[in-house]
Structure formats: C-alpha cells, structure tokens
Amino acid sequence: MLRRRGQPICEGKAIGMMRGRCRTALGAAVALGLLALGPVAARADGYFGAISVSPGSGATGWGYDFDSSDDAAEAAMRNCSRYAQDCRLAAVFSNGCGAVAANADVYVGDSSPSKEDAMRAAMVRCLIRGGGCSIVRWVCTTNSRW
C-alpha cells in the first residue's frame, strides 16, 4: 500500500511487510527512481577535471565537471593564469579525482577514482623525487568516489 502523509509505507508486521501489494508498490517506486537517474547514468563517461599549477608562485587553477578533457584543462589553465604566468597542467582526469603534491623543488599530479587514492598517488610520486611533500590541491568530478 502506498503511503499517505503520516502513514507507514506498508501495512503489516516486521518481515511480512514486503509481501503482496507492498512489494509491488516498492518495486515500482524503485524502478521509477532508477528511470529518473537515467540522464546521470548516460553522462557517466562525460565528467572531466584538471588541475594546473605555477611552479614559480605555487598558484593553482582547476576545473571540474566539463564535457571534455580539453575544456577542463583550458579552465584549469585560465584559472591559474589569473595569478601567475608560468602555469603548467599537472593532472587531467575523468570520473574521479586529481591531486597535486609539491615540495620545494617539484609539483607532481596524479588521479584516481577516489580522492584518497589520488592524494596518495600524488604524494608517492612526489616523495620519489624528494622529501617534504604535501598536497597543494585536489579536485573531484561528480562521478568520483570521494
């Protein structure tokens, strides 16, 4: 039985609640909910992000949820270039997260489906090139697991 304001979702007790009409009504509600998510799933391959960094000043720029990697990279470079003239692209990614780690000598970017993994990968790449690294920027797209 479908719920009216202030009424339970199904009539019945405990486990028996999922029998008969309640199961059908809940199944229909779930199916309708999945249909409503259709546009999100259809765009699953279309969320891109990028991070740029200025080695001279440490300024960063980023863009996320763009339709192409080129658009994301252009946004990251444009945003960084507002504050510095020597910006370089450090990470480009899709449906995930990017992170940039730095020490006094190097800026290193990496990406992964999750924020933690992207940060870890960037830190490892930075530490290989020397100590004293820290994350200076991370960015995630809508379809990430952060």
N, C-alpha and C positions, 0 to 999 in steps of 0.2 A: 504494500500500500504506500503510495507516495505521501510525503509529509506535508502537512499544512503547518503554518506558523504555530510553534508551541507544541506540536505533536511529535511523537517518536517517528523515526524513519520507517520502521516496520513494526507490525504488531506481533506479539509472541514473546517467548521467554528464551533467554540465553541462546544456545546454539540453534534452536528451532527457528530463529528469526529469519534465516536465509532460505526458508522453504517457500514454495509456491509463488505467489504474486510478488513478494518482496524481492526474491532473487531476480525475477524478470524485470521488475522496475529498476533495481540497482544495476543489472546488466545493461539495460537500455541507457541509463544515465552515464555509465562508464563509456559505452560506445559513443554516445553523443559528445562526451568530453574528449575522447580521442579524435573524433572528427573535427572538433574545434581546434585541436592542436595541429591540424594538417598544414597550415601555412608555415608554422615554425619548423616542422619536420622537413618540409620541402626546401627550406633555406639552410638546411644543416651543413651544406658544403660552402656556404657563402659568407661566413663571418671572418674577416681578416683583420689583423692588427700589426702594428710595427712600433719600434722604439728607435729613436736616434739620439746621439749624444755628441757633445762637443768635448774633444779631448783637452782643449785649452782652458775652457772655463768650467766644465762639468755640467753645463746646461743640458737639459734633456727635452725631448719632444716625443709625443706619442699620438697614435690614432688607433681606434678600435671599432669593430662592427662595420667595416667597409665591405663593399661588394667584390673588391679585387685587392690583391696584394699591392698592385701599383698605386691604387688610391690610398691605401693605408700607409704605404711608405712615403707618398707625397705629403700626406697630412703630418706625419711624424717629422719629416724634414722641415716643412713650413713652420710648425710649432717651435721646433728647436731654433730655427734660423731667426726667430724674433729676438733671441737673446745672444746668439753667437754666430760667427761667420764660418766656423770650421766644423760644422755638424756632419756626422757620418752615421749611416744606417748601422745599427747594432743587432737588431733582431726583426725578423718578419715571420709571422705565424698565422695559422688558421685554426679556428675552433679550439682555442686553447689560450695559453698564457705565454708571455715573453717576459724575460727578466734580464737586467744588465747589472753585472758586478764590476767593481773597479777597485784598484789600488792606486798608488801614486804614479804608476807607470803605464797602466793598461786598463781599457774598458772592454769587457767581453760580454756578449749577449748569447742567450740560448732560449729555447722554447720547449713546451711540453703541454699535454692536455690539462695539467693541473698547475696551480700557482706554486705549490711547494716544490714540485719536481722541476719546474722551470728555474726557480731560485736556486735549488740545489745544483742543477747542471751548470748554471752560470757561475756559481761560486767555485765549483770544481775546476772549470776551465780557467778561471782567474787565478786560483791557488797554484795551478800547474805553472803559471807564469810568474809567480812570486807571492809572497805573503801579504797580510794586511788588507785583505779584500772585504768588501761589504756590498750589499745590494743598494744600488742607487735609484733604480726604478723597476717597477713591474706593472704589467697591464694585462687584462684578460678580456677575451671576447665573450659574448653572450653564451655561446655553446661550450664554455670551458667547464672544468670540474673544480673550481676554486671554492 
